[in-house]
Each structure stands twice: as structure tokens, then as C-alpha cells.
Amino acid sequence: MESDQETKTQEETENSEQKNQERRNESLFKLMLASGVHYGRAKRFTHPSVKEKLLPNHKSNIEIFDLGQTLSALDRIADLINKIIGQGKSILFVATQPAGQETVKKIATELSMPYLNTKWVAGFLTNFETIKSRLTYFKDLSAKAANGEINNYPIKEAKKMERELEKMKQIYGGVATIEKLPDFVFIINVNYPSHRTVVREAIKTKIPIIAIVGSDNNIEVCFDAISANDKAPRSINFIIAYLLRKLKPRSNQSELKIETETESEPNQKSQITDSDSTTV
């Protein structure tokens, strides 16, 4: 009798957990739809490697991602990043397209990881020793500006050095502390023109790629990937916010605003918060 009661209690607990999970997923799917995470590109651009990540047999000319797979990938990538950090390894975050520049800077800064978000420096991975010499020069120039030593130079030369420093800050500011090749590269949109070079260099140096891939991306170049809309700022913002919420649940990321805009609700703002049913 007691065993039957325990079995019944266990089943009730499992059913309750399942319902909670279903409610959580439903709330997340609504946020993902509002953020446009499900949109791919026109079908004529679809890369064959991504087809299994897409909804089949729909009439629209625009590819639609299977959000169930996308959500599973988000959780899997968050666990992977957490494991990488726990092992003391590094990830270089890359997004040089306007849609992802600020967002990639945000996650890299939060995780104390290097990033490149204005341009890809050719040879950064394949010619790293030369890049290190540029980084050393950048740090020396920064130190001269900080301690006022730059003012000891002739005015014309000092102005030239200041201009050069500002330019180098834009490029190297996110990787100033890097001392060795990263263990992983995280790329938003591997098919973006300058990111194709990142992919080639990562493959050549055998650095695994983690990525957000759109329907026109070759997912096979990735160690692991999130299949989703990699073009729209709202979609990228949702994905990065979700990852940060999983990776740093007790930081100032406990309330992450996800900008969404739909035809019926043009200025809607959705959030993932500790108290929301979308808590992750």
C-alpha cells in the first residue's frame, strides 16, 4: 500500500514537472516568435546542411526554423560554454556585422572573453605571432597616452599617434589582453563575407567553431551551432540574452530585456526575468 502511494506521488511529481516544462517552453516559443528567431532566408539561398533544422512542407517562400530544435541547441550551447569556462579555456567571440556588434561585445565582456566586432584582422588565427606584435604596440601606445608620455612628442607626431591609437582601439580593444590562440571561436553568421575568412582560419588552425547559423549557412563547419535567424538584431539579442541568463543567472543579467517588434504590437518589450514563467 505504501509502495503504491509512493509510486502515485512520484507520478504526480513527474506530471507536474512536465507541465511546468511545457509552460516554460510555450512562453519561450512566444518570445522567440516575437523576436523573429524562427525566420530564415528565401528558400533559394538554403544551404543543404541546414535543411533538417527547418520546418518541412510549408508554403511560404521564406524558410522557417524548427524552434524546438533551436531551443534545444540554446540549452546545449549554454552548457558547452559553461564547460569551456569551467576548464579555464578561452572563446574568441566574433560579429563584425552591424546587427551583432554590440551584442557580441556584451556577452564577451560579461564572460571576460576576447572579442572582435568591427573588422576581422586577416591572419589573426593563422599568423598569430605577427598579430601579437601589433597587440604589444597597441598596449605600449595606450600606456603612453595614459601616462601622458605622448605629450612629450612633437605636436604633429603626437596627433598622429593619437589618431592611430583611436583606430587601433576600434579594432583591437576587445582582444588587448589575449596572450595565446583561443580554444574556441564563437561566430554570429558564418556566411557573412568577412566571417568566411574567420571560418577558413579556424579550420586551418583546428580551432572548433561555435556559431549562430542562418538557413544560408554551412552548419557542417561548426563544432556545434544554434540554428536561427542570424541576420536580425532582435533575434541575435534574444539568443545572446538567453545564453547569458543561463550562464550568469545571479549576475546583473537576472533581468534581460529582449526588444521585440511585431505588426500587432509595434513597441512590445518582452523580458526574461527571475519571476517570469520564462525563467531559464
Secondary structure, DSSP 8 states (H G I E B T S, - for coil): -HHHHHHHHHHHHHHHHHHHHHHHHHHHHHHHHHTTTTEEEEGGG--GGGGGGB--S---SEEEB-HHHHHHHHHHHHHHHHHHHHTT--EEEE--STTTHHHHHHHHHHTT--EE-S---TTTTTTHHHHHHHHHHHHHHHHHHHHTGGGGS-HHHHHHHHHHHHHHHHHHGGGTT--S--SEEEEE-TTSHHHHHHHHHHHHTT--EEEEE-TTS-GGG-SEEEES--S-HHHHHHHHHHHHHHH-TTSGGGEEEEE---SSSTT-EEEEESSSTT--
